[in-house]
Amino acid sequence: MLGLRTVIYKVSDIEKAKDWYSKAFNTTPYFDESFYVGFNIAGYELGLQPEETTVTDKPESVLTYWGVDKIDKEYDRLLAFGASKHESPTNVGGELVVASVRDPWGNVIGLIYNPYFKLP
């Protein structure tokens, strides 16, 4: 295993999702086609793919957490952009804090403050 490369969120409206994710992650796509939009988030790929059929009740079998320095601020910022609450910021031991929201298409976006984790 070489580590995480890409996280893909399926969305019913890729143009609206591209705009929302551009604002939410404060970046623009490096790859922008009708079948896939890719963002470079600090060396990791966040991808958007159009759903063939709109799915409103998305499973939570996998959670991806995006690292942040100020979790309360980022959580509130995503809510202000139209995300909905999923899990409020919660201390899970030591200085570790996790939270999650649902994007406007029902995907869960996890946030984590983890001062113990360092990239190689």
C-alpha positions as CSV (number, residue, x, y, z in Angstrom):
1,M,0.0,0.0,0.0
2,L,1.3,3.4,-0.9
3,G,-1.3,5.4,1.0
4,L,-4.5,7.3,0.2
5,R,-4.7,8.7,-3.3
6,T,-8.3,9.6,-4.1
7,V,-11.7,10.1,-2.4
8,I,-14.7,10.2,-4.7
9,Y,-18.1,11.7,-3.9
10,K,-21.0,10.9,-6.2
11,V,-23.3,13.8,-6.9
12,S,-26.5,14.3,-8.8
13,D,-25.5,17.8,-10.2
14,I,-21.8,17.9,-11.0
15,E,-21.7,21.6,-11.9
16,K,-23.4,22.7,-8.7
17,A,-21.2,20.2,-6.7
18,K,-18.0,21.6,-8.5
19,D,-19.0,25.1,-7.3
20,W,-19.8,24.0,-3.8
21,Y,-16.6,21.9,-3.3
22,S,-14.5,24.7,-4.8
23,K,-15.9,27.1,-2.1
24,A,-15.9,24.5,0.7
25,F,-12.3,23.4,0.1
26,N,-11.1,26.9,-1.1
27,T,-9.6,25.6,-4.3
28,T,-10.4,25.1,-8.0
29,P,-10.4,21.8,-9.9
30,Y,-7.2,20.7,-11.7
31,F,-9.3,18.3,-13.8
32,D,-12.8,19.4,-15.0
33,E,-14.9,17.2,-17.4
34,S,-18.5,16.2,-17.4
35,F,-17.7,12.7,-16.2
36,Y,-15.2,13.6,-13.4
37,V,-14.0,16.7,-11.5
38,G,-10.8,16.4,-9.6
39,F,-9.3,18.7,-6.9
40,N,-5.9,18.5,-5.4
41,I,-6.3,18.9,-1.6
42,A,-2.7,19.2,-0.2
43,G,-1.5,16.3,-2.3
44,Y,-4.7,14.1,-2.0
45,E,-7.4,13.9,-4.7
46,L,-11.0,14.8,-4.0
47,G,-13.1,13.6,-6.9
48,L,-16.6,14.2,-8.0
49,Q,-18.5,11.8,-10.2
50,P,-22.1,12.2,-11.6
51,E,-24.6,9.7,-10.3
52,E,-26.5,7.8,-12.9
53,T,-29.5,7.8,-10.6
54,T,-29.9,10.3,-7.8
55,V,-29.3,8.6,-4.4
56,T,-30.6,10.5,-1.4
57,D,-30.0,7.9,1.4
58,K,-26.3,7.3,1.1
59,P,-24.6,4.6,3.2
60,E,-22.1,5.4,5.8
61,S,-19.9,2.3,5.4
62,V,-16.7,4.3,4.8
63,L,-15.8,7.6,6.4
64,T,-13.0,9.8,5.1
65,Y,-11.6,12.5,7.4
66,W,-9.9,15.6,6.0
67,G,-7.3,17.0,8.3
68,V,-7.9,20.5,9.7
69,D,-6.2,22.7,12.2
70,K,-9.3,24.5,13.6
71,I,-12.1,21.9,13.5
72,D,-14.8,24.0,15.0
73,K,-14.2,26.8,12.6
74,E,-14.1,24.4,9.5
75,Y,-17.2,22.6,10.8
76,D,-19.2,25.8,11.1
77,R,-17.8,27.1,7.8
78,L,-19.1,24.0,5.9
79,L,-22.5,24.4,7.6
80,A,-22.6,28.0,6.5
81,F,-22.0,26.8,2.9
82,G,-25.1,24.6,3.0
83,A,-23.8,21.3,4.5
84,S,-25.9,19.7,7.2
85,K,-24.9,18.4,10.6
86,H,-23.8,14.7,10.8
87,E,-21.6,14.6,13.8
88,S,-20.7,17.6,15.9
89,P,-17.0,18.1,16.9
90,T,-16.2,15.4,19.4
91,N,-13.1,14.7,21.4
92,V,-12.2,11.0,20.8
93,G,-9.1,10.8,23.1
94,G,-6.2,13.0,23.9
95,E,-6.2,16.0,21.5
96,L,-8.0,14.1,18.7
97,V,-11.2,15.7,17.6
98,V,-13.5,14.5,14.8
99,A,-16.6,15.9,13.2
100,S,-18.6,15.3,10.0
101,V,-21.2,17.0,7.8
102,R,-23.3,15.9,4.9
103,D,-22.8,17.8,1.6
104,P,-25.9,19.0,-0.2
105,W,-26.0,15.6,-2.1
106,G,-26.0,13.5,1.1
107,N,-22.3,12.5,1.1
108,V,-20.5,12.5,4.5
109,I,-17.4,14.7,4.8
110,G,-15.3,13.9,7.8
111,L,-13.0,16.4,9.5
112,I,-10.3,15.5,11.9
113,Y,-7.9,17.5,14.1
114,N,-5.0,15.1,14.8
115,P,-1.8,16.7,16.0
116,Y,-0.2,13.2,16.4
117,F,-0.4,12.3,12.7
118,K,2.5,13.6,10.6
119,L,3.1,13.0,6.9
120,P,6.4,11.3,5.9
